[in-house]
Amino acid sequence: MTKADLVDKVTALGDLTRRDGEVIVDTLFEAVIGALKSGDKIEIRGFGSFRTRQRNARTGRNPKTGDKVDVPAKRVPFFKPSKELRDSVNPSGNKGPKADEVPDTGHIDPHHPPAM
């Protein structure tokens, strides 16, 4: 699902214009990003929580040349799904289909048509 798809869903929920839907979606994303930037944790019951995790400085390698590269410490966003979300994605007893068992539905996303 893309941001445009999400705006379409929000707009379809009520008597909203596309612009109203865009404002709602943008406000939600800006609030989450702002809270993460300031180090806050966001918890949405039944969905999950967003927070940042600290990554320590390390020595990496340039894959092209093999040279050592110092990678500085940084904070990265992290999402932890709630138990309800995990259970709804993976119903009990259902481990999900294997890769060769996934049916090809032929669905074409109207926002991302297949390459020609």
RANORQUI-V630325 format. One record per residue. N is the residue number from 1. D_LAST is the distance of its C-alpha to the last C-alpha in Angstrom with 2 decimals. Layout:
n = [N/N]
d_last = [D_LAST/D_LAST]
//
This chain:
n = [1/2/3/4/5/6/7/8/9/10/11/12/13/14/15/16/17/18/19/20/21/22/23/24/25/26/27/28/29/30/31/32/33/34/35/36/37/38/39/40/41/42/43/44/45/46/47/48/49/50/51/52/53/54/55/56/57/58/59/60/61/62/63/64/65/66/67/68/69/70/71/72/73/74/75/76/77/78/79/80/81/82/83/84/85/86/87/88/89/90/91/92/93/94/95/96/97/98/99/100/101/102/103/104/105/106/107/108/109/110/111/112/113/114/115/116]
d_last = [21.32/20.85/23.67/22.35/22.46/25.96/27.05/25.97/28.06/31.01/30.92/30.93/34.05/36.40/37.12/35.11/33.06/29.68/31.62/34.15/31.51/30.08/33.66/34.39/31.38/31.96/35.66/35.11/32.89/35.33/38.26/36.83/35.90/39.32/41.20/39.49/40.23/43.87/44.10/44.41/43.13/41.28/42.01/40.49/42.39/40.37/37.22/38.12/39.28/37.88/39.92/39.76/40.73/42.37/40.96/43.64/43.44/42.55/41.99/38.46/37.00/34.51/32.01/31.51/35.20/37.01/39.30/40.85/39.69/41.66/39.56/41.52/42.35/40.15/39.60/36.36/35.36/35.85/35.20/37.36/36.49/39.48/40.86/39.86/36.18/36.22/37.98/35.59/32.57/34.57/37.01/40.10/39.86/36.06/34.63/31.06/28.94/28.27/24.76/24.69/26.07/23.42/22.02/18.34/18.68/15.24/15.66/12.91/14.23/14.57/14.82/11.78/8.90/6.41/3.77/0.00]
//
